[in-house]
C-alpha cells in the first residue's frame, strides 16, 4: 500500500503552460517586452488578481497609471489565453490515470476567479479534480502556509500522505515545511516516475 493517499497538482506550467511573455514578444518584440516588464509592474497586478482583484479592472487601472504604455498593458487582458497555452498532455494523462485508479486528486493553484473561469471553459479537464483550491476564491495564495492548511482541513488527509506537484521551488518548500511530500515539476515524465516510485495503485505502467 502506498504511503501517499492523494496527489495535489498546481495548474500553470504543470498541466497547462503559462508564458505571459508570448503575446508581448509577438506584438512588441522581445526587447520592448523586456523594457515593459521591467518598468511596469505587470507581475504585481497579476498577483493582486490571483488574490481576488477583478481582472479587467486591474488591467485598466494599471493602464491608467501608465497611459503611454496603455495599449501594451491591455495585451494582458486581450491575449490572456495566448499566455495560458498549450495543454501539457502528459500531465493531463497522469491526472486521469490517478482518477481512474481511485486516487483523490486536488488542484492547488494561484489563479484569479475570472481567469480561472476562462481557463476551465477552454480546458474542461480542469473540472475533473475532486476538489480545487484556487487562490482568488480563497483570498490567500501560495506559498502562504494558510492555503496549504485549508486543503489539509477540507480534505482530511494527513500532510505526510499528500504529494504536491508544482513548478516553483518556493511553493514546494512551503508544502514540505508542513510535512507534505513534494515533487518539483520539470516534465510529466518525472511525475510519472515519482508516481511509480510511490507505489500508487494503477501507476505501474504510466509513462
C-alpha positions as CSV (number, residue, x, y, z in Angstrom):
1,X,0.0,0.0,0.0
2,X,1.3,3.4,-0.9
3,X,2.2,6.0,1.8
4,X,0.6,8.6,-0.5
5,X,-3.2,9.0,-0.3
6,X,-3.8,11.9,-2.6
7,X,-2.0,13.9,-5.3
8,X,-2.2,17.7,-5.4
9,X,-1.5,19.5,-8.7
10,X,-0.5,23.0,-9.4
11,X,-2.0,24.1,-12.8
12,X,0.2,26.7,-14.6
13,X,3.3,25.1,-16.0
14,X,2.2,21.7,-14.7
15,X,-1.0,21.0,-16.6
16,X,-1.1,24.0,-19.0
17,X,1.9,26.1,-20.0
18,X,2.0,29.7,-18.7
19,X,4.1,32.1,-20.6
20,X,3.0,35.7,-20.2
21,X,5.8,37.0,-22.4
22,X,4.4,35.3,-25.6
23,X,1.9,37.9,-26.8
24,X,4.1,40.8,-25.9
25,X,7.0,39.3,-27.8
26,X,4.7,38.8,-30.8
27,X,3.3,42.3,-30.8
28,X,6.1,44.4,-29.3
29,X,9.2,42.3,-29.9
30,X,11.3,40.8,-27.2
31,X,13.5,43.8,-26.4
32,X,10.4,46.1,-25.9
33,X,8.7,43.5,-23.9
34,X,11.7,43.2,-21.6
35,X,11.6,47.0,-21.1
36,X,7.8,47.0,-20.4
37,X,8.1,44.2,-17.9
38,X,11.0,45.9,-16.1
39,X,9.2,49.3,-16.0
40,X,5.6,48.4,-15.4
41,X,4.6,46.1,-12.5
42,X,2.5,43.6,-14.5
43,X,3.6,40.8,-12.2
44,X,2.3,42.8,-9.1
45,X,-1.0,43.4,-10.9
46,X,-1.3,39.7,-11.7
47,X,-0.6,38.8,-8.0
48,X,-3.4,41.0,-7.0
49,X,-5.7,39.3,-9.5
50,X,-4.6,35.9,-8.1
51,X,-5.7,37.2,-4.7
52,X,-9.1,38.0,-6.0
53,X,-8.9,41.5,-7.5
54,X,-11.2,42.0,-10.6
55,X,-9.3,41.1,-13.7
56,X,-10.4,43.7,-16.3
57,X,-10.5,46.5,-13.8
58,X,-7.0,45.7,-12.6
59,X,-5.6,45.8,-16.1
60,X,-7.3,49.1,-16.8
61,X,-6.1,50.6,-13.5
62,X,-2.6,49.7,-14.4
63,X,-3.0,51.1,-17.9
64,X,-4.4,54.4,-16.5
65,X,-1.2,54.7,-14.4
66,X,0.9,54.3,-17.5
67,X,-1.0,56.0,-20.3
68,X,2.0,56.0,-22.6
69,X,2.0,52.1,-22.3
70,X,-1.8,51.6,-22.1
71,X,-2.2,49.6,-25.3
72,X,0.7,47.3,-24.5
73,X,-0.6,46.8,-20.9
74,X,-4.0,45.8,-22.2
75,X,-2.5,42.9,-24.1
76,X,-2.5,41.1,-20.7
77,X,-6.3,41.0,-20.9
78,X,-6.8,40.8,-24.6
79,X,-4.3,38.0,-25.1
80,X,-4.6,36.1,-21.8
81,X,-5.5,32.8,-23.5
82,X,-2.4,33.0,-25.6
83,X,-0.3,33.2,-22.4
84,X,-2.1,30.2,-20.9
85,X,-1.4,27.5,-23.5
86,X,-0.9,24.8,-24.6
87,X,-2.0,21.9,-22.5
88,X,0.8,19.6,-21.2
89,X,-0.8,16.4,-22.4
90,X,1.3,14.0,-20.4
91,X,0.3,15.7,-17.2
92,X,-3.4,15.5,-18.0
93,X,-3.0,11.8,-18.8
94,X,-1.5,11.3,-15.4
95,X,-4.3,13.2,-13.7
96,X,-6.8,11.0,-15.4
97,X,-4.9,7.8,-14.7
98,X,-4.9,8.7,-11.0
99,X,-8.6,9.3,-11.0
100,X,-9.3,6.1,-12.9
101,X,-7.3,4.3,-10.2
102,X,-9.4,5.9,-7.4
103,X,-6.7,8.2,-6.1
104,X,-8.0,11.6,-5.0
105,X,-6.6,14.5,-7.0
106,X,-6.8,18.1,-6.0
107,X,-5.8,21.4,-7.6
108,X,-3.9,24.0,-5.6
109,X,-3.2,27.0,-7.8
110,X,-2.7,30.7,-7.7
111,X,-5.4,31.9,-10.1
112,X,-7.9,34.8,-10.3
113,X,-11.6,33.9,-10.1
114,X,-12.3,35.3,-13.5
115,X,-9.2,34.0,-15.2
116,X,-9.9,30.5,-13.8
117,X,-13.4,30.6,-15.3
118,X,-11.8,31.4,-18.7
119,X,-9.3,28.6,-18.2
120,X,-11.8,25.9,-17.4
121,X,-14.0,27.0,-20.3
122,X,-11.1,26.5,-22.6
123,X,-9.8,23.3,-20.9
124,X,-12.7,21.3,-19.5
125,X,-10.3,18.8,-17.8
126,X,-9.8,21.4,-15.1
127,X,-13.2,20.4,-13.8
128,X,-12.1,16.8,-13.3
129,X,-10.4,17.3,-9.9
130,X,-12.0,16.0,-6.7
131,X,-11.6,19.5,-5.2
132,X,-10.0,22.7,-6.4
133,X,-8.3,25.2,-4.1
134,X,-8.0,28.4,-6.1
135,X,-6.2,31.4,-4.5
136,X,-8.5,34.1,-5.9
137,X,-11.5,32.3,-4.4
138,X,-9.8,31.8,-1.0
139,X,-8.1,35.2,-0.6
140,X,-4.7,33.6,0.1
141,X,-2.1,32.3,-2.3
142,X,1.0,30.0,-2.3
143,X,3.4,29.9,-0.7
144,X,1.4,31.2,2.3
145,X,1.0,28.4,4.7
146,X,-2.7,29.2,5.2
147,X,-3.7,27.8,1.7
148,X,-2.0,24.5,2.4
149,X,-3.7,24.3,5.8
150,X,-7.1,24.9,4.1
151,X,-6.5,21.9,1.8
152,X,-5.5,19.7,4.7
153,X,-8.5,20.6,6.8
154,X,-11.0,20.3,4.0
155,X,-9.8,17.0,2.6
156,X,-8.9,15.4,5.8
157,X,-5.6,13.9,4.6
158,X,-2.6,13.9,6.9
159,X,0.1,16.2,5.4
160,X,2.6,13.3,5.1
161,X,0.1,11.5,2.9
162,X,-0.1,14.3,0.3
163,X,2.1,14.5,-2.8
164,X,2.3,18.0,-4.2
165,X,3.4,18.7,-7.8
166,X,4.4,22.3,-8.6
167,X,6.9,24.1,-10.8
168,X,8.1,26.7,-8.3
169,X,10.6,25.6,-5.6
170,X,9.2,28.1,-3.0
171,X,5.8,26.5,-3.3
172,X,7.2,23.0,-2.9
173,X,9.3,24.2,0.1
174,X,6.2,25.6,1.8
175,X,4.4,22.3,1.4
176,X,7.3,20.3,2.7
177,X,7.6,22.6,5.7
178,X,4.1,21.4,6.6
179,X,5.1,17.7,6.2
180,X,3.8,17.2,2.6
181,X,5.8,15.3,0.1
182,X,6.8,17.4,-2.9
183,X,7.9,17.0,-6.5
184,X,9.3,19.9,-8.4
185,X,7.8,19.7,-11.9
186,X,10.3,19.7,-14.8
187,X,8.2,17.5,-17.1
188,X,5.4,14.9,-17.0
189,X,7.9,12.0,-17.3
190,X,9.4,12.9,-13.9
191,X,5.9,13.0,-12.4
192,X,5.2,9.6,-13.8
193,X,8.4,8.2,-12.4
194,X,7.6,9.7,-9.0
195,X,4.1,8.2,-9.0
196,X,5.6,4.8,-9.9
197,X,8.1,5.1,-7.1
198,X,5.3,5.9,-4.7
199,X,3.6,2.6,-5.5
200,X,0.3,4.2,-6.2
201,X,-2.4,1.8,-7.5
202,X,-2.7,1.8,-11.3
203,X,0.6,3.7,-11.8
204,X,2.8,0.7,-12.6
205,X,2.6,1.2,-16.3
206,X,2.3,5.0,-16.6
207,X,4.8,6.7,-18.9
